[in-house]
Amino acid sequence: MLTAFAGLVPFQFALAVRDLERAVRDLDAVLGAGPWRGYVFDADAVQGREYHGQPADWSCRLVLNDRRPQFELIEPLTGPNIYIDWLESRGEGMHHVAYAVPSVEETTTQMAAAGHPVVQSGHSFGAQHDGAFAYYDTAQALGFLIEAVEPPGRMPEPAFRL
């Protein structure tokens, strides 16, 4: 039995989008989900960026709100990456559900043993260069990906706000 996420409650629902500003307007028109804090995840913001187990120079823009559960909207900038893959194969919409875990490494071991390998990962995105994340290949089983996050002590100041 897979125990990596047993008893945990998702803290985030994320959508892959082609146009971040439009997606924020659309979501706010229906849910009033903002305000939004924006970040650029690139070589300056995230260390150890990997895609299918190999070092990769991917980047994206993303926004987070402060609701619980949190919404995250992600617009890919450069790839290859799982956000571009998702948009090309499934279009805009639900991409992943995120869980806070004590150890991404331990969660990855359990998920790989269950047949759900890491498809993208990175670390050191927090203000103190802490935090880690990994996305697991659960799309066939669940219709979306699962992300494990070792939350940083705090996020850096936003690069932009929407």
Helices and strands as residue ranges (DSSP letters): E 12-16, H 20-31, E 37-41, E 47-51, E 54-55, E 59-64, E 70-78, H 82-90, E 93-100, H 104-113, E 118-123, E 132-136, H 139-142, E 145-150, E 160-161
